[in-house]
Amino acid sequence: MAVSPGSHLYAALFLGTTVLMALPSPIVADTINAPHAHKKVTVRAGQKQQHKIAPSTRAAVPGAEVRAAKAKRVLSAPQSFNASQAESITVTGSMLGAGKNVDPNPVQVVTAAQIEKTGATNLSDFFSRLPSVGSSASGNNNPNGGGGVSCTDLRNLGLTRVLVLIDGKRTTVNGNSNCVDLNSIPLEQVKSVEILKDGGSELYGADAVSGVINIKMRHDVGYGSIDIYGGISQYGDAPVGRLSAFKGWNFDHGKGNITLFGQYLTQTGIMARNRDWARNPQMNNPVSGTPSFGSSLTPNGQFQTADGNSFTTTNGGQSFQPYTSKDNYNFNRLSSLTSSFQNASLSGDAHYDFNKHFTLYSNVLYSHRTSNSFLAPEPILGSIPPSPYASNVTVPANYPGNTFGQDVTAYKRIAEWGPRRNEYATDTVTAQWGAKGEAFDKWMYDVSETWGQNDERAQMINAGNYASLLNVWGLRAANPGDPNTSLIYDPSVCMASAGCSFSNIFGPLSPGSARYSNLTTVTNTSYTFHDLNFRVHKNDVVKMPWKNGGSLGIAFGMEHRDESLSYRPDQYISSGQAATNVQSATQGGFNVSEGYLEGKLQLLKDADYAKDLTIDGQGRFSSYNTFGTTKNWKVGINWSPSRDIRFRGTLGTSFRQPSVWNLYGGQAVSYEQAFDPCAQVGSYGANSGNVAAACARAGLSPNFQQVGNGQVQTLQGGNPQVQPEVGRTYTFGTVLTPRQIPNLMVSVEYWHYTVKNMISQLGTQYILDQCYAQNSAGYCADVQRNASTGQIQAVQALWGNNGSLRTGGIDFDLDYAIRLTRHDRLLLSNNFQGLVSYERQWNNGGPWFNYTGRLLYNNDSGQPRVRDYATLTWRHKDFSLTYMMQYVGGMVWNDQTNDITAQTGGRHSTPGIFSHDLTASYHLNQWNFTVGVNNLFDKKPPFVVSAGTNTNVFQYGYLMLGRNVFGQIGLEF
């Protein structure tokens, strides 16, 4: 378990308090134990209460509440969007009430029933279907660095630029990924999701750059439910199982409610060798000839002489032969394609309405997640800067078995350690308590306090101890502490070390040598946040004095938040002994005090050519203890000439401070797909001369060859020098709800974002190209080569403020419900996104790169011009059949600098991809049955040169499982 015992106690005590808080008097116990709880009846001020259900009547209808809840779930579907009938509700993007589809902000609403039909096991899997959700998110299909975290993204602006809320308030993020892990939120607890596809910093604060995802949870639940879910791929692997349940109790005539939720989810990952398209990793993309497959870092080793010739061993290290690409190592035989994980969640929700002025509420959500994935055995190229150990393994001429008559440089994968296994154990808890009600004269208030903590323990089994491995090989540093030192053959260093067993570097390790030199590394990350929130609003403060004038609504509030992060690697990592980079413990935090104000003025109501004319203004002032103050604002307008059509638009600013993860996160090595420019000078065309000259200045020969072809060790992580980023967003569009076509809603929206001083990490290939092809000294400072071999030891790509981004596009959404017969309905829904532009500037004042319709194939996301998600449901009484289709447009490959063409690469584009799903549901009394097939026609991910999976996991991860089936049985009681 990753959370400290004290944190477990805190969570347990709070869960108990959550339940007990709702028990105001002894009479409550009798009420709870009554056969049937009374349903809460909400009466607006000024209205008379009518048709109240008498206790005897309510008790005489067993199961009525369950049937009502069941009917509500069955009938969840695209609704009639008649603006004149819309009730006043608070929608994400405003603190004031508004009618459905009458707010200036573009908000998409997703129901629990829509999520359930897809067979998704977490919210991130469902979100990936939506065209507005970008592909740069982190998911369970990213075993190399994903950590089992599942996060989301809007508009491809990155997972750190979308703010995820639960019931309109912030929640705990994963400290090691700086995003809300959607695996930790039980699907059965989700009532609906509102997606604000517009900036929200002026109302919700930092991070709401691309938008806000507000997850609305179930409250006031007066019934129970148990659901069992299972699924498996057509290949018989990747089984998934979920058991979830909840039970709610209303008591004291509906004044109070207690609801408990629980879920256990388990999913087994996929090995790359079990998918034919991923089995043999392609490492390069030549214009002609045969591509290279697998890694040149092999268990038999590659030994390079001073003249650049390479050899490998045969006969267990007894002889040598020239190294060729046929000797490459297929690392995907032992690597995961997707992660395995288990997640257990428990939550409690309670409230008690003393009167209309005072309601106490509290809730707690606890999640424990474990995940694991495999990587091929650790390769050894020398130490990774910064390190006190030898930066390359030089085998002296007098070493036993060295028949070359000279020193040789060794590159070797230590297969005897076994495949690396990344394991993560994560505990996340969020606790909230507060009070709300009517202060006076319809002025509503809500004051709350939220506390959250995330603790993650990450360990890598079979990571290896580089210092001990040198002992095993009998190699001693000539100048200890100097990474540029030569190595001396001295078998006494092994004899002097307890447990050490000598093995010759040209052969395999003995079992004793493997045990002595192997190592499991451990790191611990802890994130905490504390939020105080006070909100006040009134929808109709004053009525406008002119004819057909509406009302002025006002909302204001204050918030204080503090966040902190600590990262603690073990002694082997911090000392440099582990076969990875040296990492030091880091910690830090910040706090911010904020205030916001919103005003919504309905200028005209039910007037000629102005069924509604409303303007909205929002502003937020923030004061950070680290970055000073900032102001953000937003204005919006709604104009409805008639009840059939509405025009809307917004203009606002955004702000994002560096998170504690950007500032204080640990720095770790990632093996990124990239090619050393000095090993392929001729591929740079007109810039080949620049590359050749730069490589010559670095002391490299024209026939220089890259070891570990296709992958470059890249140092990524926190940077305390990062500064905030700012942006501007505008949207405008129209919503059609024609009376002549009941139950039809069509909306068209244009959106545009600009982000400046962008917090990001540069791509490894981009850094190398800027250094060698563009002769940029600033980028060359981030490239470190081995002084003796010339090989790239590491590229530094820490978080920084890197240029700007501007992007825009068009959304087209349609919902239509058609009544065929008394018992039959067709429900059609379509979400379409057309990307007009996506341009990126990687350094302030530098050139702009057009990535519209491009796939940044080397470990990044894609920007398809067209994405679409359509569903068609036929419902007959209690039976429904739903067809779902996704489309992702084709893209040209780009290496962050240039498009790949037929003249520069053998493959240079991916086609448009359709995928299809089918789900059937049936409701029988209190039972719910669902079966489905995802990826109905077993569409394979398109080929992408990735030096790993042979596809782009960020863009096409949803296809990696292949055709899969699922089933779900639920009982409501």
ZAMARGU-4260 file (C-alpha; in steps of 0.2 Angstrom, whole numbers, plus 5000, padded with zeros to 4 digits):
<rodrens>
0) 5000/5000/5000 | 5006/5017/4995 | 4997/5028/5008 | 5004/5030/5025 | 4995/5022/5040
5) 4990/5039/5046 | 4981/5042/5029 | 4972/5026/5030 | 4966/5031/5047 | 4960/5048/5041
10) 4950/5040/5027 | 4942/5027/5038 | 4937/5040/5051 | 4930/5052/5038 | 4920/5038/5029
15) 4913/5034/5046 | 4909/5052/5049 | 4901/5054/5032 | 4889/5040/5037 | 4886/5046/5055
20) 4884/5064/5051 | 4867/5060/5043 | 4860/5053/5059 | 4854/5068/5068 | 4842/5059/5081
25) 4838/5042/5087 | 4822/5042/5077 | 4833/5041/5061 | 4838/5023/5065 | 4819/5018/5065
30) 4817/5027/5049 | 4831/5019/5040 | 4825/5002/5046 | 4808/5005/5039 | 4803/4994/5024
35) 4803/5008/5012 | 4811/5026/5013 | 4801/5041/5009 | 4806/5049/4992 | 4812/5067/4994
40) 4800/5080/4987 | 4808/5097/4982 | 4797/5112/4982 | 4802/5128/4975 | 4800/5144/4986
45) 4783/5152/4982 | 4775/5135/4976 | 4763/5125/4985 | 4767/5107/4989 | 4755/5096/4980
50) 4752/5077/4978 | 4764/5073/4993 | 4764/5054/4995 | 4758/5049/5012 | 4768/5036/5021
55) 4755/5023/5020 | 4753/5025/5002 | 4772/5025/4999 | 4774/5009/5009 | 4760/5000/5000
60) 4770/5001/4984 | 4784/4989/4986 | 4798/4992/4973 | 4790/5008/4966 | 4806/5017/4969
65) 4817/5004/4960 | 4805/5003/4945 | 4806/5022/4944 | 4824/5022/4944 | 4825/5008/4932
70) 4813/5017/4920 | 4824/5032/4921 | 4839/5022/4916 | 4830/5013/4902 | 4823/5029/4894
75) 4840/5039/4895 | 4842/5045/4877 | 4844/5060/4867 | 4829/5071/4873 | 4818/5084/4865
80) 4827/5100/4865 | 4813/5112/4866 | 4820/5128/4873 | 4804/5135/4879 | 4801/5120/4890
85) 4819/5120/4898 | 4820/5121/4916 | 4832/5132/4926 | 4848/5121/4929 | 4866/5125/4933
90) 4877/5120/4918 | 4896/5119/4918 | 4903/5135/4913 | 4892/5146/4924 | 4888/5147/4942
95) 4871/5154/4938 | 4855/5144/4932 | 4850/5144/4914 | 4839/5134/4903 | 4845/5119/4894
100) 4854/5124/4878 | 4852/5143/4882 | 4869/5146/4889 | 4883/5154/4878 | 4896/5141/4883
105) 4897/5125/4871 | 4893/5111/4884 | 4891/5093/4879 | 4881/5082/4891 | 4885/5063/4892
110) 4873/5051/4902 | 4877/5036/4911 | 4867/5025/4899 | 4877/5032/4884 | 4893/5026/4893
115) 4886/5009/4898 | 4882/5005/4880 | 4900/5006/4875 | 4906/4993/4887 | 4919/5005/4893
120) 4927/5000/4910 | 4933/5018/4914 | 4928/5036/4909 | 4944/5038/4899 | 4940/5023/4887
125) 4923/5032/4884 | 4930/5049/4881 | 4942/5043/4868 | 4927/5040/4857 | 4922/5059/4857
130) 4930/5069/4843 | 4933/5084/4854 | 4944/5073/4866 | 4962/5073/4860 | 4974/5059/4858
135) 4988/5065/4868 | 4981/5058/4884 | 4988/5044/4895 | 4980/5028/4895 | 4981/5009/4900
140) 4988/5006/4883 | 5004/5015/4886 | 5015/5002/4896 | 5031/5012/4894 | 5029/5026/4906
145) 5011/5026/4907 | 5011/5019/4925 | 4993/5012/4923 | 4986/5030/4924 | 4971/5034/4913
150) 4969/5053/4909 | 4960/5063/4896 | 4963/5078/4885 | 4953/5091/4875 | 4957/5098/4858
155) 4974/5090/4859 | 4980/5103/4870 | 4987/5090/4882 | 4980/5082/4898 | 4987/5095/4909
160) 4976/5109/4901 | 4959/5101/4905 | 4952/5103/4922 | 4942/5088/4929 | 4930/5092/4942
165) 4918/5081/4952 | 4902/5089/4956 | 4909/5106/4951 | 4924/5106/4962 | 4942/5100/4961
170) 4948/5083/4965 | 4964/5074/4968 | 4976/5071/4954 | 4989/5058/4952 | 5005/5066/4958
175) 5016/5056/4946 | 5006/5061/4930 | 4998/5078/4935 | 4981/5072/4930 | 4965/5065/4937
180) 4966/5046/4936 | 4949/5041/4928 | 4953/5023/4934 | 4949/5029/4951 | 4931/5035/4948
185) 4918/5020/4949 | 4907/5021/4933 | 4892/5015/4943 | 4893/5031/4953 | 4893/5042/4938
190) 4876/5050/4934 | 4882/5061/4919 | 4897/5071/4913 | 4897/5089/4906 | 4911/5094/4895
195) 4914/5112/4893 | 4922/5114/4876 | 4929/5131/4880 | 4941/5139/4891 | 4936/5141/4910
200) 4950/5149/4919 | 4940/5164/4923 | 4927/5154/4933 | 4937/5139/4939 | 4955/5145/4940
205) 4971/5138/4932 | 4972/5122/4921 | 4955/5125/4913 | 4964/5130/4896 | 4955/5119/4884
210) 4940/5116/4894 | 4932/5108/4909 | 4925/5090/4912 | 4913/5090/4926 | 4909/5073/4932
215) 4892/5073/4941 | 4890/5059/4954 | 4874/5050/4960 | 4866/5058/4975 | 4850/5055/4984
220) 4850/5037/4979 | 4836/5028/4987 | 4838/5010/4980 | 4852/4998/4977 | 4861/4990/4963
225) 4873/4976/4959 | 4882/4974/4943 | 4894/4961/4936 | 4904/4965/4920 | 4916/4953/4910
230) 4925/4954/4894 | 4938/4946/4883 | 4946/4948/4866 | 4944/4936/4852 | 4961/4930/4855
235) 4957/4924/4872 | 4968/4937/4881 | 4965/4953/4890 | 4951/4947/4901 | 4942/4961/4911
240) 4931/4959/4926 | 4921/4972/4936 | 4910/4970/4951 | 4901/4985/4957 | 4887/4989/4969
245) 4879/5004/4978 | 4865/5006/4991 | 4856/5022/4996 | 4845/5026/5010 | 4833/5041/5012
250) 4827/5044/5029 | 4818/5057/5040 | 4805/5059/5027 | 4818/5062/5013 | 4828/5075/5023
255) 4843/5065/5023 | 4852/5052/5013 | 4866/5040/5015 | 4874/5031/4999 | 4888/5019/4999
260) 4897/5014/4983 | 4910/5000/4979 | 4919/4994/4964 | 4933/4981/4960 | 4940/4981/4942
265) 4953/4970/4936 | 4961/4969/4918 | 4975/4959/4911 | 4987/4967/4899 | 4992/4960/4882
270) 5010/4955/4877 | 5016/4962/4861 | 5021/4945/4854 | 5002/4940/4855 | 4998/4953/4841
275) 5005/4949/4824 | 5006/4967/4819 | 5017/4971/4834 | 5027/4956/4836 | 5043/4962/4827
280) 5047/4980/4830 | 5052/4990/4814 | 5065/5003/4819 | 5068/5014/4804 | 5059/5019/4788
285) 5071/5018/4773 | 5066/5025/4756 | 5072/5009/4748 | 5079/4993/4754 | 5075/4982/4769
290) 5070/4991/4786 | 5079/4987/4802 | 5070/4976/4814 | 5074/4975/4833 | 5087/4983/4843
295) 5106/4982/4841 | 5107/4980/4860 | 5107/4961/4862 | 5111/4948/4875 | 5126/4942/4865
300) 5133/4960/4865 | 5140/4972/4852 | 5158/4976/4854 | 5165/4991/4844 | 5183/4993/4840
305) 5192/5010/4838 | 5190/5010/4819 | 5171/5009/4821 | 5169/4990/4817 | 5156/4980/4827
310) 5157/4962/4832 | 5146/4950/4842 | 5149/4934/4851 | 5145/4916/4847 | 5147/4900/4856
315) 5143/4908/4873 | 5156/4921/4871 | 5170/4910/4865 | 5171/4917/4847 | 5167/4933/4837
320) 5159/4937/4821 | 5155/4954/4812 | 5139/4962/4819 | 5124/4963/4806 | 5106/4968/4807
325) 5102/4949/4807 | 5109/4949/4825 | 5097/4962/4831 | 5086/4958/4846 | 5067/4957/4846
330) 5063/4966/4862 | 5044/4964/4859 | 5045/4945/4863 | 5046/4951/4882 | 5037/4967/4881
335) 5019/4972/4886 | 5008/4980/4873 | 4995/4986/4887 | 4996/4986/4906 | 4988/4975/4918
340) 4979/4983/4932 | 4967/4981/4947 | 4957/4995/4955 | 4947/4995/4971 | 4936/5010/4975
345) 4925/5014/4990 | 4915/5030/4992 | 4902/5037/5004 | 4890/5051/5002 | 4879/5059/5015
350) 4868/5074/5017 | 4855/5081/5029 | 4843/5095/5025 | 4839/5104/5042 | 4829/5117/5032
355) 4830/5127/5016 | 4843/5137/5024 | 4855/5124/5030 | 4860/5107/5022 | 4876/5098/5028
360) 4884/5087/5016 | 4900/5076/5015 | 4908/5063/5003 | 4924/5053/5002 | 4931/5043/4988
365) 4945/5031/4991 | 4954/5021/4977 | 4968/5008/4978 | 4976/5004/4961 | 4990/4992/4956
370) 4997/4990/4939 | 5011/4981/4930 | 5019/4980/4913 | 5034/4971/4906 | 5049/4978/4896
375) 5064/4968/4888 | 5079/4965/4899 | 5089/4981/4904 | 5102/4987/4891 | 5119/4993/4897
380) 5128/5007/4887 | 5137/5014/4902 | 5131/5027/4915 | 5118/5040/4911 | 5122/5058/4915
385) 5124/5064/4929 | 5133/5049/4936 | 5149/5046/4945 | 5152/5029/4936 | 5160/5026/4920
390) 5150/5033/4905 | 5154/5019/4894 | 5160/5001/4896 | 5177/5000/4889 | 5185/4982/4889
395) 5204/4983/4891 | 5215/4975/4878 | 5222/4963/4892 | 5204/4957/4897 | 5202/4938/4896
400) 5195/4933/4879 | 5198/4950/4871 | 5206/4944/4855 | 5206/4961/4846 | 5222/4967/4853
405) 5215/4984/4858 | 5202/4991/4870 | 5184/4988/4864 | 5168/4997/4869 | 5154/4985/4875
410) 5135/4987/4873 | 5125/4973/4880 | 5108/4968/4886 | 5108/4958/4902 | 5096/4944/4898
415) 5101/4935/4914 | 5092/4948/4925 | 5076/4944/4916 | 5063/4956/4909 | 5060/4972/4918
420) 5043/4973/4927 | 5036/4990/4931 | 5024/4989/4946 | 5014/5003/4953 | 5004/5004/4969
425) 4993/5020/4971 | 4981/5026/4984 | 4970/5041/4981 | 4958/5048/4993 | 4947/5064/4992
430) 4937/5070/5006 | 4924/5084/5006 | 4912/5092/5018 | 4902/5108/5018 | 4885/5117/5020
435) 4874/5125/5008 | 4856/5133/5007 | 4847/5149/5005 | 4855/5163/5015 | 4840/5175/5012
440) 4829/5181/4998 | 4834/5167/4986 | 4853/5171/4989 | 4861/5154/4988 | 4877/5149/4997
445) 4889/5134/4996 | 4904/5133/5008 | 4915/5118/5007 | 4932/5111/5012 | 4941/5098/5001
450) 4956/5088/5006 | 4965/5075/4995 | 4981/5065/4994 | 4989/5053/4981 | 5003/5042/4986
455) 5012/5031/4973 | 5025/5018/4975 | 5034/5013/4959 | 5046/4999/4958 | 5056/4991/4943
460) 5060/4973/4946 | 5076/4967/4937 | 5082/4985/4935 | 5100/4980/4938 | 5115/4987/4948
465) 5127/4995/4936 | 5141/4997/4950 | 5139/4978/4955 | 5139/4973/4936 | 5156/4981/4934
470) 5162/4971/4949 | 5155/4955/4942 | 5165/4959/4925 | 5181/4963/4935 | 5182/4981/4929
475) 5188/4995/4940 | 5188/5013/4937 | 5205/5021/4934 | 5198/5037/4941 | 5184/5034/4953
480) 5171/5047/4952 | 5175/5053/4935 | 5162/5047/4922 | 5175/5049/4908 | 5187/5037/4916
485) 5194/5022/4908 | 5191/5004/4915 | 5205/4993/4921 | 5204/4974/4922 | 5205/4969/4940
490) 5196/4953/4946 | 5200/4957/4964 | 5186/4970/4965 | 5174/4955/4963 | 5183/4944/4976
495) 5183/4958/4988 | 5164/4960/4987 | 5153/4948/4997 | 5142/4938/4986 | 5151/4943/4970
500) 5154/4929/4957 | 5165/4933/4942 | 5158/4932/4924 | 5167/4936/4908 | 5159/4951/4899
505) 5160/4941/4883 | 5149/4927/4889 | 5133/4926/4899 | 5131/4929/4918 | 5132/4915/4929
510) 5116/4913/4941 | 5127/4919/4955 | 5133/4934/4945 | 5115/4938/4940 | 5109/4938/4958
515) 5123/4948/4964 | 5121/4962/4951 | 5102/4962/4949 | 5092/4975/4958 | 5074/4982/4961
520) 5073/5000/4962 | 5059/5010/4971 | 5053/5028/4970 | 5039/5036/4980 | 5028/5051/4975
525) 5016/5060/4987 | 5004/5073/4982 | 4992/5083/4993 | 4980/5097/4990 | 4968/5107/5001
530) 4954/5118/4995 | 4943/5130/5004 | 4928/5136/4993 | 4914/5149/4996 | 4901/5152/4983
535) 4886/5163/4983 | 4873/5166/4969 | 4856/5173/4965 | 4848/5170/4948 | 4836/5185/4948
540) 4844/5200/4958 | 4834/5213/4950 | 4822/5214/4935 | 4825/5226/4921 | 4813/5241/4921
545) 4810/5241/4902 | 4797/5231/4892 | 4801/5213/4890 | 4816/5215/4901 | 4823/5200/4909
550) 4833/5198/4926 | 4851/5201/4932 | 4859/5186/4940 | 4875/5188/4950 | 4887/5175/4957
555) 4903/5177/4967 | 4915/5167/4977 | 4932/5165/4985 | 4944/5150/4985 | 4960/5146/4993
560) 4970/5131/4987 | 4987/5124/4991 | 4996/5109/4983 | 5012/5100/4987 | 5023/5086/4979
565) 5037/5076/4985 | 5047/5063/4975 | 5059/5051/4984 | 5070/5039/4974 | 5079/5025/4984
570) 5098/5025/4988 | 5103/5015/4973 | 5095/5028/4961 | 5101/5043/4970 | 5119/5037/4971
575) 5120/5032/4953 | 5122/5013/4956 | 5106/5008/4947 | 5107/5005/4929 | 5097/5021/4926
580) 5100/5040/4928 | 5104/5048/4945 | 5089/5056/4953 | 5088/5066/4968 | 5074/5069/4980
585) 5063/5084/4976 | 5049/5093/4985 | 5039/5109/4984 | 5022/5117/4983 | 5012/5133/4981
590) 4996/5141/4987 | 4984/5153/4978 | 4970/5164/4984 | 4956/5168/4972 | 4940/5178/4970
595) 4928/5177/4955 | 4913/5187/4950 | 4899/5183/4937 | 4885/5193/4930 | 4871/5187/4918
600) 4859/5200/4911 | 4844/5195/4901 | 4841/5211/4891 | 4826/5205/4882 | 4814/5191/4885
605) 4799/5185/4874 | 4801/5201/4863 | 4799/5202/4844 | 4815/5195/4836 | 4822/5192/4854
610) 4814/5177/4862 | 4830/5178/4873 | 4844/5191/4872 | 4857/5188/4887 | 4875/5194/4890
615) 4886/5185/4902 | 4902/5192/4910 | 4915/5182/4921 | 4931/5187/4930 | 4943/5180/4942
620) 4958/5187/4951 | 4971/5175/4957 | 4986/5178/4969 | 5000/5165/4969 | 5014/5165/4982
625) 5026/5159/4968 | 5021/5169/4952 | 5012/5184/4959 | 4994/5189/4953 | 4984/5187/4937
630) 4967/5192/4930 | 4956/5182/4918 | 4940/5186/4910 | 4926/5180/4899 | 4911/5187/4890
635) 4897/5178/4881 | 4881/5182/4872 | 4865/5172/4868 | 4853/5178/4855 | 4837/5169/4851
640) 4826/5177/4838 | 4814/5163/4840 | 4812/5147/4849 | 4818/5138/4834 | 4836/5145/4833
645) 4849/5152/4845 | 4866/5161/4841 | 4879/5161/4854 | 4897/5166/4856 | 4911/5168/4869
650) 4928/5177/4871 | 4940/5175/4886 | 4957/5172/4892 | 4965/5157/4901 | 4980/5155/4913
655) 4989/5140/4919 | 5003/5140/4932 | 5016/5126/4932 | 5010/5112/4942 | 5020/5105/4956
660) 5023/5090/4944 | 5030/5102/4931 | 5041/5111/4945 | 5046/5097/4957 | 5043/5080/4948
665) 5057/5068/4947 | 5068/5066/4932 | 5069/5050/4923 | 5075/5042/4907 | 5063/5038/4893
670) 5069/5028/4878 | 5061/5039/4864 | 5060/5035/4846 | 5074/5046/4837 | 5088/5045/4826
675) 5105/5052/4828 | 5108/5064/4814 | 5126/5060/4812 | 5121/5042/4808 | 5110/5047/4793
680) 5117/5063/4786 | 5111/5060/4769 | 5093/5060/4774 | 5093/5079/4778 | 5093/5085/4760
685) 5097/5103/4758 | 5103/5103/4777 | 5115/5088/4775 | 5129/5100/4774 | 5125/5108/4790
690) 5123/5091/4798 | 5140/5085/4791 | 5149/5100/4798 | 5141/5099/4815 | 5145/5081/4817
695) 5163/5084/4811 | 5165/5097/4824 | 5159/5084/4837 | 5173/5073/4831 | 5163/5060/4823
700) 5168/5051/4807 | 5157/5051/4791 | 5154/5032/4793 | 5148/5035/4811 | 5134/5022/4816
705) 5121/5024/4830 | 5120/5010/4843 | 5103/5006/4849 | 5096/5011/4832 | 5079/5020/4833
710) 5079/5024/4852 | 5088/5038/4861 | 5089/5040/4880 | 5080/5055/4885 | 5080/5064/4902
715) 5062/5070/4906 | 5055/5078/4922 | 5052/5093/4933 | 5061/5110/4931 | 5059/5123/4945
720) 5062/5137/4932 | 5046/5135/4923 | 5034/5150/4922 | 5015/5151/4919 | 5007/5151/4902
725) 4993/5162/4896 | 4980/5160/4882 | 4964/5166/4873 | 4949/5157/4867 | 4934/5162/4857
730) 4919/5152/4851 | 4903/5156/4841 | 4889/5146/4834 | 4871/5142/4833 | 4859/5129/4840
735) 4843/5124/4830 | 4828/5116/4839 | 4814/5118/4825 | 4796/5116/4831 | 4792/5108/4814
740) 4804/5093/4818 | 4801/5088/4836 | 4815/5080/4846 | 4828/5087/4834 | 4843/5097/4840
745) 4857/5103/4829 | 4872/5114/4834 | 4887/5121/4824 | 4901/5129/4833 | 4918/5137/4828
750) 4931/5137/4841 | 4949/5144/4842 | 4963/5143/4855 | 4979/5152/4857 | 4992/5147/4870
755) 5008/5157/4873 | 5023/5153/4884 | 5018/5135/4883 | 5023/5123/4896 | 5029/5108/4887
760) 5043/5096/4884 | 5052/5096/4867 | 5053/5080/4856 | 5070/5071/4856 | 5071/5072/4837
765) 5066/5090/4836 | 5080/5094/4849 | 5093/5084/4838 | 5087/5092/4822 | 5088/5109/4828
770) 5106/5106/4835 | 5113/5098/4820 | 5103/5103/4805 | 5099/5121/4811 | 5116/5124/4821
775) 5106/5130/4836 | 5119/5131/4850 | 5105/5132/4863 | 5098/5115/4858 | 5115/5107/4857
780) 5118/5111/4875 | 5104/5098/4879 | 5113/5084/4869 | 5127/5075/4878 | 5138/5063/4869
785) 5151/5051/4876 | 5168/5058/4875 | 5176/5042/4869 | 5163/5034/4858 | 5153/5049/4852
790) 5137/5040/4855 | 5122/5050/4862 | 5122/5047/4881 | 5106/5057/4884 | 5096/5071/4877
795) 5088/5083/4891 | 5070/5087/4888 | 5064/5094/4904 | 5048/5104/4906 | 5050/5122/4900
800) 5041/5137/4892 | 5042/5132/4873 | 5034/5144/4861 | 5015/5145/4857 | 5001/5135/4850
805) 4986/5140/4840 | 4972/5129/4834 | 4954/5130/4828 | 4940/5120/4821 | 4921/5117/4819
810) 4910/5105/4829 | 4894/5099/4822 | 4882/5089/4834 | 4865/5082/4831 | 4853/5073/4842
815) 4836/5066/4835 | 4823/5055/4842 | 4810/5048/4830 | 4795/5039/4836 | 4791/5025/4824
820) 4776/5016/4834 | 4769/5016/4851 | 4783/5005/4857 | 4797/5009/4845 | 4809/5023/4844
825) 4825/5027/4834 | 4838/5038/4843 | 4852/5046/4832 | 4867/5055/4839 | 4882/5062/4829
830) 4897/5071/4835 | 4908/5078/4822 | 4924/5088/4823 | 4933/5097/4808 | 4950/5103/4812
835) 4954/5119/4803 | 4971/5123/4809 | 4984/5116/4822 | 5000/5126/4822 | 5014/5125/4834
840) 5029/5136/4838 | 5043/5127/4848 | 5052/5142/4854 | 5047/5160/4856 | 5050/5170/4840
845) 5054/5154/4830 | 5045/5147/4815 | 5028/5140/4815 | 5024/5122/4810 | 5008/5117/4803
850) 5003/5100/4810 | 4985/5100/4803 | 4981/5083/4796 | 4998/5077/4803 | 5003/5062/4814
855) 5018/5066/4825 | 5023/5048/4823 | 5039/5048/4834 | 5030/5046/4851 | 5017/5060/4850
860) 4999/5062/4845 | 4990/5066/4829 | 4979/5080/4822 | 4967/5072/4810 | 4957/5085/4800
865) 4941/5074/4803 | 4934/5064/4818 | 4917/5058/4820 | 4907/5047/4832 | 4889/5042/4828
870) 4877/5031/4837 | 4860/5024/4831 | 4848/5015/4844 | 4832/5006/4840 | 4822/5003/4856
875) 4807/4992/4857 | 4799/4992/4874 | 4813/4985/4886 | 4824/4980/4872 | 4837/4991/4863
880) 4850/4988/4850 | 4864/5001/4848 | 4876/5003/4833 | 4891/5014/4836 | 4904/5021/4823
885) 4920/5030/4825 | 4930/5038/4811 | 4948/5045/4812 | 4954/5054/4796 | 4970/5050/4788
890) 4986/5059/4792 | 5003/5063/4784 | 5018/5058/4795 | 5028/5072/4803 | 5044/5072/4813
895) 5040/5088/4822 | 5050/5098/4809 | 5046/5091/4792 | 5033/5080/4783 | 5038/5063/4778
900) 5037/5061/4759 | 5040/5047/4747 | 5057/5055/4744 | 5062/5054/4763 | 5053/5039/4769
905) 5047/5022/4764 | 5030/5024/4773 | 5024/5042/4775 | 5005/5042/4779 | 4991/5033/4788
910) 4974/5031/4780 | 4957/5035/4788 | 4951/5022/4800 | 4933/5017/4803 | 4928/5006/4818
915) 4911/4999/4823 | 4903/4993/4839 | 4887/4984/4843 | 4877/4983/4859 | 4861/4975/4864
920) 4852/4978/4881 | 4836/4971/4889 | 4827/4975/4905 | 4817/4962/4914 | 4808/4968/4930
925) 4823/4973/4941 | 4836/4964/4930 | 4847/4973/4917 | 4856/4963/4903 | 4869/4970/4891
930) 4880/4961/4878 | 4891/4969/4865 | 4905/4968/4853 | 4918/4981/4851 | 4929/4983/4835
935) 4916/4972/4826 | 4926/4969/4811 | 4943/4967/4820 | 4951/4983/4813 | 4970/4983/4816
940) 4979/4998/4821 | 4987/5006/4806 | 5006/5004/4804 | 5017/5018/4811 | 5036/5017/4813
945) 5037/5019/4831 | 5053/5009/4836 | 5041/4999/4848 | 5023/4994/4845 | 5023/4997/4826
950) 5008/5009/4828 | 5005/5025/4838 | 4997/5020/4854 | 4991/5038/4858 | 4981/5039/4842
955) 4976/5021/4839 | 4977/5013/4856 | 4958/5009/4856 | 4961/4997/4842 | 4975/4987/4850
960) 4964/4975/4859 | 4956/4969/4843 | 4938/4962/4842 | 4932/4960/4860 | 4916/4955/4868
965) 4908/4960/4884 | 4893/4956/4895 | 4885/4964/4910 | 4871/4959/4922 | 4863/4971/4934
970) 4851/4969/4948 | 4842/4984/4956 | 4833/4982/4972
</rodrens>
